[in-house]
Amino acid sequence: MIENIKAGERITQAVLLRLQKVGNSSNGGVFARGTVEDNSGKIQFIAFDRDIVNRLRDLDAPKAFMISGPVDIVKYSSTLALQVVIQKLDNIMPEDDISNLVPAGGFDIDVYKNKLETLTNSVKTPSLRTLLKKIFSGKFYDEFCKNPAGMKLHHAYLGGLLQHSVDVTELALSMADAIGNTDRDLITAGALLHDIGKVREISAVLGFPYTTEGRLLGHITMSVLMVRETAMELKMPATALQQLEHIILSHHGDQEKGSPMACATKEAFIVHYADEVNSIMNQFDVKDSKSNWEFNNMMKRYLMLK
């Protein structure tokens, strides 16, 4: 396991490889660098072998490999970070065990399925409750419960989308109770549906790569389109649909953060901040080193992880 390796050791194991850069060295050679990871953590890698570099050159998504090479300390690293120098790179064979490469969130998925059902049933507005039941059914429901909520940044593990959506809804409802004079049904529906487009944006296969549709449209657009399509089938009132769509369109807060619309209603602000807080708090659940302080790519700062 990556979390147990030490400088001076040689490792041979299955890893999920993420390529960051391929380039030319000052001495006329070539190199490739990025990260390799398993469920226990991740470290940097570098490769100088021309055949290995050429194999990695066209890699456009995370991929599992069997690697072998020595582990040393990254030059000029102020934190004594480790890296593996890949000297051998093989494709995964059917007999290889890659169970250590499938990220799990450490939560009870059945508990969260029950929470989703309870939240849906708590909605008193008939059109919103019917919409939720229609969307969270059949094949889509199965995919929703399996998908991650992100490729790397937050809830990037199996079932992460279900956990994130339920936790955002519960947090948003707590905020609504404290604030008062809000539409709880609209908040519930908006929070549960705000990220459903991620089922089509991010694949649940190993490495959680983005789909072509996801790269072209993005999950916010797809979430709104999916909600609108179902709402039209159910002949949902236009006014209620617009309020719901606004929550989804503005759940990143403002246009500088990727939202097509900035929050303009109390319910939209509540869902936005619940989403943001839950995404940030999830950063404290993932620790990739033994240090209490770790640089977080999503927050662009060091976080103290206990």
N, C-alpha and C positions, 0 to 999 in steps of 0.2 A: 504494500500500500504506500502511496506517495507520502502520506503524513509521517511515515516511519523512516524514510531514507535519510542518509547522512552523507556529507561530503567525503569523498574517497571511496565510496561504494560503487559497485557496478550493478545496474538494474536490468532485468529482462521481464517485461510485463506488458499486458494489454493496457492501452491508454486511449483516451479521446484526444486527438491532436487538433489544435486550432492554429492555423497558419496566420502570421502577422506580416511577414515581409520576406521577400527573396531578393537578393542583391549580389553585387560584385565586391570582392575584397580588394584592398589596396595592393595586395601582392599578385593580383591577377586571378585569384580563385573565386569561388562562389560560396554563398551561404544562404541558409534559410533559418528563420527563427519564429518563435511563437510560444505557445504553452501546451503542456500535456497535463491531463487530469484524470482522476478517478473519483469515486465518491468520497474519498478521504481528504482530497485537496488538489492543488495544482502547483506546478513549478514551470519555469521557463525551459525551453529547449533551444539548442542551436545545432545545426548540421553543416558540415563542410564538404562531405562526400558529394561529388558532382552527380552521381547517379541518383542519390537520395534527393538532392536539391531539385533535380529535373523532374522526379516523380511528384514532388510537392508543388512544383511551380504553378500548375493549373488547378490546384485544389481550391474550390470556391465555397466549401462548406465544411464544418467539423467532420472528421472521419476517424473511425477506430483503426488502430494499427497495433501490431506487436513490435515493440521497440527494444533495443539493447544498446547500452553505452554507459560510460562512467559519469559520475555525479561530481561536480565541483562547485565552487563559489563564483558567482557572477563577478567579473572584473569591475572594479570601481563601484561596487554596490555598498551603500552605506548601512544596509541592514543585513549584510551577509546572506543575501538571498541565494538559493541554490538553482542550479540549472543542470540538465542532462545533455551531454554531447551525444547525439544520436549517431551511432556507427552502423547500426543495422535496422532496417525498416521492412517489416513483412506485413502482408495483408492478413486479416483475421480469417482463420480457418474454422470450419463448422465445429470442430472439436474443442476450440478455445473457449474458455469461460470468460464471458464479458459482463457477468452480472454486476461486477463492481463498477461498471461504467454507466449504469442507469440510475440517475439521481432520484432519490426518494426524499420526501419532505418530513418524514418522521411524525406524521399525524394520522388519525384514524379516518380514512376516507368515508366509511359508512356513517360515522357521526356527522360528517359534513353533508353527506347526501340527505340525512334526516333534517339537518338544519335548513338546507335549501327547500325541502318540502314544507317545513313549518313556516318559513318566511313567505313562501308562495301562498300558502293557505291563509296567512294572516292578512292578506290584501283584501279589503272589503269592496273596493271598486270593481264591479263585475268585468268591465272591459279589460282592465289591467290584469286581474287575476286570470282571466281566460287567455290573455296574450302570453303570460308567463307559463302557464300550463302547456300551451301549444308549443312554445319554443323549447322548453325543457322537457322534451319527450323524444322517444324513438332513438334513431341513430345519432342525432345531434346531441342528445342528453348523454349518451355513452361517451362520445368524443369530448364533450365539455368536461366531464368528470375525470378524464384521463389526461387532458392537455396541460402543458405548463402555461404559466402566465407570461413567461419571458424566455428568451434564448439564454441570457446570462444575468441580466440586471436584477430582477426580483422574481421570487417564486418560480425559479427555473428548475422545476422538478415535476415528476408525474403527479397529476392532481393539483398542481399549483394554481391553476385557473379557478377551480372550484373553491379551494381554500381562500384565495384572495377575494373572490367575489362575495362569498359569504361573510368573511371578516369585515370587508368594506361596508357591507349592508348593515351588519350589527353595530359597527362604529358610527355609521351615519345616523342610524335610528337613535343611538344614545345622544348624539349631538342634537338631533331634532327635539328630543324630549327636554333637553336642557334649554334650548333656544325658544321653543314654543311657537305656536301659530304657523305651523308648516304642514304640508300635505305628506303624511307618512306613507301613504300608498304609492304616491309618485316617487318618493325617495327610495322606497323598497324596490320598485320596478326599475328605476334608473340605475341603482347600485348593482342589482343582480345582472342587468343587461349591458352595463357600460363597456365590458370587454369581450362580449361574445364573438366578435369578429376575429379574435385571436385563435379561435378554433381553425379558421381558414388561413390566418396569417402565419402561424407558427406550426410546423409539423411536430408530431409527437414521437417521431423516429429518433434514433440515437443522435445526439448532438443538437436536437431541436432547431434545425435550419429553417430559415424563412422560405415560404413558398413564393413562386413567381407572382401570384395574385397578391400576396401580402406585400411584396416589395413595390408593386405597381399602385395599389390602392390604400394599404394601411388598415389597421384594425378599426380605427374610428369610423372611417367611411363604410367599411364592411358591416360593422355593428349596426349603423343606422339603416343601411340597405336591408339587412336581414329583419330588423324590427319593422320597417315600413312594409316589406313584402307580407309578413305575417299579419300585420295590422289591417292591411287592405283586404286580405282574405276574410278577416273577421269583421270587416266594416266598422272599425273602431272610430269613434268620433274624432274629427280633425283637430279640435282644440286640445284634447287630451294627448293626442299623438305628437303634436308640436311641442308641448311641454316636455314630454318624455325624450323626444329627439334632441331637444336643446341640452338636456342633462348629458346625453351621450356625446354630443358634438363639443361640449365645453368641459369635459371631465379632466382635461389636462390643465385647466385654469384659464389660459389665455393663448393667443396665437403664437407668442414667442416660444411657448412650450409644446407647440404642435397641435393645438386645438383649432379647428376651423372657426369656432366661435368662442368668445370670452363669456365667462359666467355672467348671467343677467338676472337670475332668480335665486331666491333663498335656497330652494331645493338643489339647484345646480352647484352653488357654492358648497353646500354641505357634502354632496357626493364627491366633489373635487377634493376637498380637504381630507375627507375620510380615505379616499384613494391614495392621496399623497402620503399621509401619515402611515398607512398600512404598508405601502411600498418601502418607505424609509425604515420602519421598524423591522422589516424582513431582512434588512442588511445586517442586523445584529445576530441573525440566526446562522450565518454562513461564515465560518472561520477557515482561512486557507493556510495559516501558519501558526506557530507556537507563540508568537509575540502577542501581547495584549493590544498592541496598536497595529492597525492594518490600513493601508491605503485603499479606499473604496472608489471604484471607477464610476459608479452611478452618482455618488455625492461629490466626487472630486476633492476629497479631503481624507485625512486619517481619522479613523473611528476607533474608539476604545472598546474592544470586544473582551468581555470577561468570560 
